[in-house]
C-alpha cells in the first residue's frame, strides 16, 4: 500500500486481488445483500485510491481497509436508513438443489439459514465484532484498532454478541 | 477464575487466541464447572455453525469493474495531478486563479458602467440647474474661438503656401461680424498684392460679404485700379454692380481706358458701368474737362450700339 501511496497506483490491483473477497464477505455479512456489497467493495477501493495519502504505514493495511469499509458502510446506512439487514434466503434455497440425502442437506442448510437470520437480527455493533473476529479472523487487538477502542472492550462486546446470537439462534431453532 | 470471568474468554479459547496462562486457568475452571462446560459447548456450536454460513462469491463483474475504476482514476489523476507539482498542476492552479478573475472583470465592468452613469447624471444636473451660467460660458467660449480664428487668419494669410492663404481667407466667412479692422486690412492687402489669382478671387468674395462696412467698400473701390488679372477685374466689377457702388464708376472708366485690356473684361466693365448709371442723363452735358464726361460717351455709344 505504501507503494500505491507513492504513486504506483497499479499496485492497487494487487491489493484488490488479495483483499476483495474478505472485504466482500465483511460487507455481505453486515448487509445481507450481495449486490449492494459489491458496490460498496468498489467504493472502498476507490476511497483507498483517493485517500491513499492518509495511510501512514503504521499498523496493518487490513486495519486501515476495515476502517475505510466501516466509513463506507456508515455512509450507506445513512443514505438508506430504512434498509435493514436481510438475509437472501432465496440464495440458500437455490444452493440446496436436489439429489441424494437432500433431506439431510436441507436440514443443515436450514440451520445455517437460521443462523444467518439470527446474525441479521443482532445489533449492528455486535454483528460487527462477531464478523470481524469470526469471519475476518482478526485478533481482538486488531479489532480494537479498527473500532478505535480497547482490547478489553472488544472482548466484552464479542462475549455479549455471542450470547445474544445464541439466544436468538436457539429461539429460531425451536 | 469464576464463571463470570471465564465466559467472556470462551470465544478466544475456541480460537486458541488466549495467552497460555489464561488458557491453563480457564481449562482448570472448566474441568470442575459443568455450567461453563455447557456454555462452551453451545458457544462452540454456534461458532462453528457461523463458520458454515456461506459467503457467496462476488459476481464476475466485480473484477472488471474495479479495473475500469482504477483506469478511470489513473486518467483522472493524470489529468489533474493533485499532489504533483508538475507543469499541468501549475496550469490547473493558474486556471483556478483566472476563473474568479473573469467574475472580477465582469464586476469591474459593471462598476465602471455605474460610475459612468453617475458621472453623466452629475454632469447633466448642473447644466439644467444653471442655464444662464452656461450661456455666459458659451458666449465667452465663442469669443475666444473667434479671437483664435482671427489670429489664425492673420498668421495664415502670410503663409507662402497659396492653399494656406486660401484657408485663411475662408476663415472670414466663419468670423462673420467678428472681422475687425486688422482683418479687413489684411484681406484688402491680400486682394491687392497676393500673387495668386485664386487667393485674390477668394479674398474678394470674402470681402464682398463684409461690404456693409464703409471701410471695406472704400477699400474695394481703391483696389480696382490695382488689379491686373482679367478674372479679378471682372469679378470686382460684378461686386461693384452688386453693391451699387457709384464711387467705382470713375476707376472703372479709367480701367477701361487702359491699353491691352482683356476684351471680355472690357465688355464686362461696360455692362457694369451701364447698370451702375442707368439712364444717367448727365453724360452729354458734362464738361469736357472732366474725366467723367470723357468716359460717359462710351457707355452711351455702347448703349447706342445695343439699341
Interface residues (C-beta under 8 A of the other chain):
Chain A: X9 X10 X12 X13 X16 X20 X21 X24 X25 X28 X29 X34 X35 X37 X38 X41 X42 X45 X46 X49 X50 X53 X88 X91 X92 X95 X108 X111 X112 X115 X116 X119 X130 X133 X134 X135 X139 X140 X155 X156 X158 X159 X162 X165 X166 X169
Chain B: X7 X8 X9 X10 X11 X12 X15 X17 X42 X43 X46 X47 X49 X50 X51 X52 X53 X54 X55 X56 X57 X58 X59 X61 X62 X63 X65 X66 X67 X69 X70 X73 X74 X77 X83
